[in-house]
Amino acid sequence: MNRFSNLIETIAKPRFEEDSIDRLNYKITTFISIGAAFTIFSKEYWGDPISCWTSAQFPGAWVQYTRDICFIENTYYVPPDRAVPNDIRERESRALIYYQWVPFILILQALLYNAPHIFWRMLNWTSGLQVRSIVTMAHEASKKSHEEAKEERGRIVNHLHAGFRAKMRFVPHSSPLVFVMRCVTSLLGDSYLTVIYITTKILFILINSLQFVFLAAFVGGGDRWWGWHITAATLRGETWRETGLFPRITMCDFKINQDNKTVMQYSVQCVLSANMLNEKLFVFLWWWALFLEVTTITNLIFWIFVLHHYPYRRDFIRDLIVASKHRRDSRQDEAQYLDQLDGFVNDYVKRDGILVLRLMVSNSGEIVTSEIVASLFARYKEWKKQGRKEDILLMRQGDLRPFVFDEDKNSP
């Protein structure tokens, strides 16, 4: 139980290494799933999820046994206008296999939705650009006094300057995973973080697609649009009797061994009250998955555009620099001030830098980010003016790499 509580605490803890759509997928969905799981669990295992109409000759113990066995074993649905089939295989084909497992399925769903987030957390840490740390620092700087915020921005600028000018980003670590990611980094170059982040978005989309397939097989009778159909049926005033989904009245077959001699088989009718809650829950989850699918696909297209379309990257950086206090205090005209902007965007910040700065804007706002970008631009121009002598010296010393924040040395 402590581990589960720690998991919830970890998920609930604010993180600033992703955008709001990512948090919808892994954080909000997790809370919805876990809350629904506990609600259903309390109904099914501490309440009365099923009641069966038993023969008057059944003693009290038999009545309780009937309820328990019909909940544990699958019941099956027969439409009101049809007789109970005699064929055992036909009864089995109509079995409801989901209601006992709903809480556990919801917990599994919560874990699956966290997988892409964990993937991003683990791999962005190996880039050498400590995304979580620098974006968190920028977020904290937005709430501090002027002097404290200036000092915090200085630390961020130092880290980003070291990371942007390094030929190969890495962290000093001896694990096999980091070694592999160093090799991948050398192949992907300035797009390492970009590829990892886009892959994370794609993983969220795949999990949402699997959600549709799973719900169709688990509760929708194979119809992937069952959520739409049941919603439309409800608006028309139809009930489960017409749709056949989440039936409240089912049949249950079981056997009782009497005196170890005679085996009696009974078929009883049961009221599956748990399905009243299951129907509302799963219809909501279907629509939620559809909402996530549409928003995440749209968000993926947006990120691909802003990271790969150069005019947008240039305008994004330009607008941040122009909006900064550093630029307003400069006596140079705008054209002269921005004369090295193309080199700054193409050769220095690159795609991974745009990604980090976009996340910074998303989590910390444009005011803080604009001052950081303006300081980086000034640092870049000074670096170019010096002919990169500092980097040549650092390369000879074998120390051309981004520094690592103390809080991130031991864990991703």
Buried (B, 14 or more C-beta within 10 A) or exposed (E): EEEEEEBBEEBEEEBBBBBEBBBBBBBBBBEBBBEBBEBBBEBBEEEEBBBBEBEEEBEEEBBEBBBEBBBEEBBBBBEEEEEEBEEEEEBEEBBBEBBBEBBEBBBBBBEBBBBBBEBBBEBBBBBBBBBBBBBBBBBBBBEBEEEEBEEBBEBBBBBBBBBBBBEEBBBEBEEEEBEEBBEBBEEBEBBBBBBBBBBBBBBBBEBBEEBBEBBBBBBBEEBBEBBBBBEEBBEEEEEBEEBEBBBBBBBBBBEBEEEEEEEEEBEBBBBBBBBBBBBEBBBEBBEBBBEBBEBBBEBBEBBEEBBBEEEEBBEBBBEBBBBBEBBEEBEEEEEEBBEBBEEBBBBBBBBBBBBBBBBBBBBBBBBBBBBBBBBBBBBBBEBBEEEEEEBEEBEEEEEBBBBBBEEBEEEB
